[in-house]
């Protein structure tokens, strides 16, 4: 029980690391939350700061979700508990204690979690994301549909109701963080993917 509590707390703290905020502040002397879409995530870092920043933020944010789940698995915790620990890491990213509880939208951290939970499911979801972005140009739409694909993957391929429910919880979180994007998509005013040309 104590180990489980420690892992839950550690997952939140790791998720709370504001990668985009710290990177932009240290290397570019700006608050990324005041530029571009004002989101403290990899996509906005890519658009505002360039490819190098986007890749670094993406990788670090993904590891914020990957590591807590892998550690939980290493200690032999049940799959559902490990997945819940990953969910807490995502919440940490959304509500980071280290940057005033104002975080990103959780896509990269969610990717890290689902890679640790189910590499095959993550691969299928990533393929869906890439396909949607290539076809539509909308990163937000690709992110949401990729999360939905992961839910469907569990519903069709896993008899575990609780794992499917947690996957749906991740999807709901992403829908919530992308509610403004969803509104713009419905209005036809969502910006398509573009990035800053310089690094």
Buried (B, 14 or more C-beta within 10 A) or exposed (E): EEEBEEBBEBBBBBBBBBBBBBBBBEEBEEBBBEBBBEBBBBBBBBBBBBBBBBBBBBBBBBBBBBBBBBBBBEEEBEBBBBBBBBBBBBBBBBBBBEBEEBBBBBBBBBBBBBBBBBEEBBEBBBEBBEEBBEEBBBBBBBBBBBBBBBBBBBBEEBEBEBBBBBBBBBBEBBBEBBEEBBEBBEEEEBBEBEBBEEE
